[in-house]
Amino acid sequence: MTGPQRLKGKTIFITGASRGIGLAIALRAARDGANIAIAAKTVASHAKLPGTIYTAADEVRAAGGQALPLQVDIRDGDQIKAAVDATVAEFGGIDVLINNASAISLTGTLETPLRRYDLMHQVNGRGTFAVSQACIPYLKQASDPHILMMAPPLNMNPRWFGPHLAYTISKYNMSLCVLGLAEELKPDAISVNALWPRSVIATAALNLIPGIDTQTCRTPEIVADAAYALLSGAAGVQSGQFLLDEDVLTASGVTDFSGYSVNEGRVLTPDLFLD
């Protein structure tokens, strides 16, 4: 994956790219000289969640890419349209959409206020649908278009519904978008896939969830490298697939994953939705 700059000049629209996995994907693509539209809400630093669209843009430029910071709440259709229009005006089109933005609350039904339920569904399911809808007309004009969802494989095991029903169905809405869009966009040759980590990923947002030891996690770079393999064609994956980061990298020739561990000496914690 260190060969030719396969994403050079490509324009990638990434939601939630001010930090975490979204930013890691942006930086990996930037090393090829990609154009990155950083679509996220954060414009001012936060004590517990560092990173803004502007600091992310600085990092993208330092890594070798072009950056367009865009303040976007993906619950707002007008803001989405304005961000997509600004991206096309700046870079001439959109080649890749990465639906990465997500809201989480691992709470039971009685412990989930309706405002939190609404937030997860508006960001995860509705937001993914709305951003995809806005980008598709431009993706249809691209030479090798992709939509990549940070969404889990659909697993009907009740153990993934009982403890946090609201979150599960909101994430599965994203997964259902993969199935539907992959089929709908076949005639347009737009590749639509889902990517999910095999192990929990250590991000700043993870620190806000009690009970998770980041020493048993991997870094966001494993997801970023897997996304790069998918978008650059190194993994040879067809559309409509639910993929795990480790499997994608294995198919791309990676055999040693130890460098992605926060602490190589600790047993990794599997991510949600994986039996």
C-alpha positions as CSV (number, residue, x, y, z in Angstrom):
1,M,0.0,0.0,0.0
2,T,3.0,2.2,-0.2
3,G,3.2,2.2,-4.0
4,P,1.8,4.6,-6.4
5,Q,-0.4,7.5,-5.2
6,R,-3.7,6.0,-6.2
7,L,-5.9,8.6,-4.6
8,K,-3.9,11.6,-5.9
9,G,-6.3,14.3,-7.1
10,K,-9.4,12.4,-5.9
11,T,-11.9,14.3,-3.9
12,I,-13.2,12.6,-0.7
13,F,-16.1,13.9,1.3
14,I,-15.8,12.6,4.9
15,T,-18.4,13.1,7.6
16,G,-17.2,13.3,11.2
17,A,-13.6,13.9,10.0
18,S,-12.4,16.3,12.7
19,R,-11.0,13.5,14.8
20,G,-10.8,9.7,15.4
21,I,-11.3,7.3,12.6
22,G,-12.6,9.9,10.1
23,L,-9.5,12.0,10.6
24,A,-7.2,9.0,10.3
25,I,-8.8,8.1,7.0
26,A,-8.4,11.6,5.8
27,L,-4.7,11.7,6.7
28,R,-4.1,8.4,4.9
29,A,-5.7,9.6,1.7
30,A,-3.9,13.0,2.1
31,R,-0.5,11.2,1.8
32,D,-1.5,10.4,-1.7
33,G,-2.4,14.0,-2.4
34,A,-6.1,13.6,-2.2
35,N,-8.6,16.5,-1.8
36,I,-10.4,16.1,1.5
37,A,-13.8,17.8,2.4
38,I,-13.9,17.7,6.2
39,A,-17.6,17.8,7.0
40,A,-18.1,17.9,10.8
41,K,-19.8,20.1,13.5
42,T,-16.8,21.0,15.7
43,V,-15.3,24.5,15.1
44,A,-14.1,25.1,18.7
45,S,-11.9,22.9,20.8
46,H,-13.5,20.8,23.5
47,A,-11.7,19.6,26.7
48,K,-12.7,16.0,26.3
49,L,-12.9,15.8,22.5
50,P,-9.9,17.5,21.0
51,G,-9.9,18.5,17.3
52,T,-11.9,20.8,15.0
53,I,-12.5,21.0,11.3
54,Y,-9.7,23.6,11.2
55,T,-7.1,21.6,13.1
56,A,-8.0,18.6,10.9
57,A,-7.6,20.7,7.8
58,D,-4.1,21.7,9.0
59,E,-3.1,18.1,9.5
60,V,-4.4,17.1,6.1
61,R,-2.4,19.8,4.4
62,A,0.7,18.8,6.4
63,A,0.2,15.2,5.2
64,G,0.3,16.3,1.6
65,G,-3.4,16.8,0.7
66,Q,-5.8,19.6,0.0
67,A,-8.4,20.4,2.6
68,L,-11.7,22.1,2.8
69,P,-13.1,22.5,6.4
70,L,-16.9,22.5,6.4
71,Q,-19.1,23.1,9.4
72,V,-21.9,20.6,8.9
73,D,-24.6,19.2,11.1
74,I,-25.7,16.2,9.0
75,R,-29.2,16.4,10.6
76,D,-29.7,19.5,8.5
77,G,-30.4,19.0,4.8
78,D,-29.6,22.6,3.9
79,Q,-26.2,22.4,5.6
80,I,-25.5,19.1,3.8
81,K,-26.4,20.7,0.4
82,A,-24.3,23.8,1.1
83,A,-21.3,21.6,2.0
84,V,-21.6,19.4,-1.0
85,D,-22.0,22.5,-3.3
86,A,-18.9,24.1,-1.7
87,T,-16.9,20.9,-2.2
88,V,-17.8,20.7,-5.9
89,A,-17.0,24.4,-6.3
90,E,-13.6,24.0,-4.7
91,F,-12.5,20.7,-6.2
92,G,-14.7,20.2,-9.3
93,G,-16.6,17.1,-8.1
94,I,-16.8,14.2,-5.6
95,D,-15.1,10.8,-6.2
96,V,-15.6,9.2,-2.8
97,L,-18.1,9.6,0.1
98,I,-17.3,8.2,3.5
99,N,-20.2,8.2,5.9
100,N,-18.3,8.1,9.2
101,A,-20.2,10.4,11.5
102,S,-22.1,8.6,14.2
103,A,-23.8,9.1,17.6
104,I,-23.6,6.4,20.3
105,S,-25.3,5.6,23.6
106,L,-24.9,2.1,24.9
107,T,-28.0,2.3,27.1
108,G,-31.0,0.1,27.7
109,T,-34.5,1.2,26.7
110,L,-35.5,2.7,30.0
111,E,-32.1,4.5,30.2
112,T,-32.3,6.1,26.7
113,P,-34.1,9.5,26.7
114,L,-36.0,10.1,23.5
115,R,-33.7,13.0,22.6
116,R,-30.8,10.6,22.6
117,Y,-32.8,8.1,20.5
118,D,-33.6,10.9,18.1
119,L,-30.0,12.0,17.9
120,M,-28.7,8.6,17.1
121,H,-31.3,8.0,14.4
122,Q,-31.0,11.4,12.9
123,V,-27.2,11.2,12.7
124,N,-26.6,7.5,12.0
125,G,-29.5,6.4,9.7
126,R,-31.0,9.6,8.4
127,G,-27.7,11.4,8.2
128,T,-26.1,8.6,6.2
129,F,-29.1,8.6,3.8
130,A,-29.2,12.4,3.4
131,V,-25.5,12.8,2.7
132,S,-25.5,9.9,0.3
133,Q,-28.5,11.4,-1.5
134,A,-26.7,14.7,-1.8
135,C,-23.4,13.2,-3.1
136,I,-24.8,10.6,-5.6
137,P,-25.4,13.0,-8.5
138,Y,-21.7,13.9,-8.4
139,L,-20.5,10.4,-7.7
140,K,-22.3,9.4,-10.9
141,Q,-20.0,11.7,-12.8
142,A,-16.8,10.3,-11.3
143,S,-14.5,7.8,-13.0
144,D,-14.2,5.3,-10.1
145,P,-16.8,6.3,-7.4
146,H,-17.1,4.9,-4.0
147,I,-19.4,5.1,-1.0
148,L,-18.0,3.7,2.2
149,M,-20.1,3.4,5.4
150,M,-18.6,2.9,8.8
151,A,-21.3,0.4,9.6
152,P,-21.4,-3.1,11.1
153,P,-22.4,-6.4,9.5
154,L,-26.1,-7.1,10.0
155,N,-26.1,-9.6,12.8
156,M,-29.6,-10.8,14.1
157,N,-28.2,-12.3,17.2
158,P,-30.4,-11.0,20.0
159,R,-27.4,-10.3,22.2
160,W,-26.7,-7.2,20.0
161,F,-30.2,-5.8,20.5
162,G,-31.0,-6.4,24.2
163,P,-28.4,-4.3,25.9
164,H,-28.6,-1.2,23.6
165,L,-31.6,-1.5,21.3
166,A,-31.7,2.2,20.2
167,Y,-28.0,2.3,19.2
168,T,-28.1,-1.1,17.4
169,I,-31.1,-0.3,15.2
170,S,-29.6,3.2,14.4
171,K,-26.3,1.6,13.2
172,Y,-28.2,-1.2,11.4
173,N,-30.0,1.6,9.5
174,M,-26.6,2.6,8.1
175,S,-25.9,-1.1,7.2
176,L,-29.3,-1.3,5.4
177,C,-28.2,1.7,3.4
178,V,-25.3,-0.3,2.2
179,L,-27.5,-3.1,0.9
180,G,-30.0,-0.7,-0.7
181,L,-27.5,1.7,-2.3
182,A,-25.2,-1.1,-3.6
183,E,-28.2,-2.6,-5.5
184,E,-29.7,0.7,-6.6
185,L,-26.4,2.1,-7.9
186,K,-25.2,-0.9,-9.7
187,P,-26.1,0.6,-13.1
188,D,-24.0,3.6,-12.2
189,A,-21.0,1.5,-11.2
190,I,-20.8,3.2,-7.8
191,S,-19.2,0.8,-5.3
192,V,-20.9,0.8,-1.9
193,N,-19.4,-1.1,1.0
194,A,-19.4,-1.2,4.8
195,L,-16.2,-1.2,6.9
196,W,-16.1,-2.2,10.6
197,P,-13.2,-2.8,13.0
198,R,-12.6,-6.3,14.3
199,S,-11.3,-4.9,17.6
200,V,-12.4,-1.8,19.5
201,I,-10.7,1.3,18.3
202,A,-9.1,3.8,20.7
203,T,-10.5,7.3,20.0
204,A,-11.2,10.3,22.1
205,A,-14.9,9.6,22.0
206,L,-14.2,6.1,23.5
207,N,-13.0,7.8,26.6
208,L,-16.5,9.1,27.2
209,I,-17.9,5.5,27.4
210,P,-17.4,4.0,30.8
211,G,-15.9,0.5,31.3
212,I,-13.6,0.3,28.2
213,D,-9.9,-0.2,28.6
214,T,-8.1,1.6,25.7
215,Q,-5.1,-0.6,26.4
216,T,-7.0,-3.5,24.8
217,C,-7.8,-1.5,21.7
218,R,-6.2,-0.8,18.3
219,T,-5.5,2.6,16.9
220,P,-7.6,4.3,14.2
221,E,-4.8,3.7,11.6
222,I,-5.9,0.1,11.1
223,V,-9.3,1.3,9.8
224,A,-7.7,4.1,7.8
225,D,-5.3,1.6,6.1
226,A,-8.2,-0.7,5.4
227,A,-10.3,2.1,3.9
228,Y,-7.3,3.1,1.8
229,A,-7.0,-0.5,0.5
230,L,-10.7,-0.5,-0.5
231,L,-10.7,2.9,-2.1
232,S,-7.5,2.4,-4.0
233,G,-8.5,-1.0,-5.3
234,A,-5.8,-2.9,-3.5
235,A,-8.3,-5.2,-1.8
236,G,-10.1,-6.3,-4.9
237,V,-13.5,-6.1,-3.2
238,Q,-16.9,-6.0,-5.1
239,S,-19.7,-3.7,-4.1
240,G,-22.3,-4.5,-1.5
241,Q,-19.9,-6.1,1.1
242,F,-19.7,-5.9,4.8
243,L,-16.0,-6.0,5.6
244,L,-13.8,-6.1,8.6
245,D,-10.6,-4.0,8.7
246,E,-8.4,-6.9,9.5
247,D,-9.8,-9.1,6.6
248,V,-9.4,-6.2,4.1
249,L,-5.8,-5.8,5.1
250,T,-5.1,-9.5,5.0
251,A,-6.5,-9.6,1.4
252,S,-4.1,-6.7,0.6
253,G,-1.1,-8.6,1.8
254,V,-0.7,-7.4,5.4
255,T,0.4,-10.2,7.7
256,D,1.5,-8.3,10.9
257,F,-1.1,-6.3,12.8
258,S,0.9,-5.9,16.0
259,G,1.8,-2.3,15.2
260,Y,-1.9,-1.3,15.4
261,S,-2.3,-2.3,19.0
262,V,-2.3,0.4,21.7
263,N,-0.5,-2.2,23.9
264,E,0.9,-5.2,22.1
265,G,0.9,-7.2,25.3
266,R,-2.8,-7.0,25.9
267,V,-5.6,-9.2,24.5
268,L,-7.8,-7.2,22.2
269,T,-11.4,-6.4,22.9
270,P,-13.7,-7.4,20.0
271,D,-15.9,-4.7,18.6
272,L,-19.7,-4.8,18.9
273,F,-21.9,-6.9,16.5
274,L,-19.2,-9.6,16.0
275,D,-19.9,-13.0,17.4
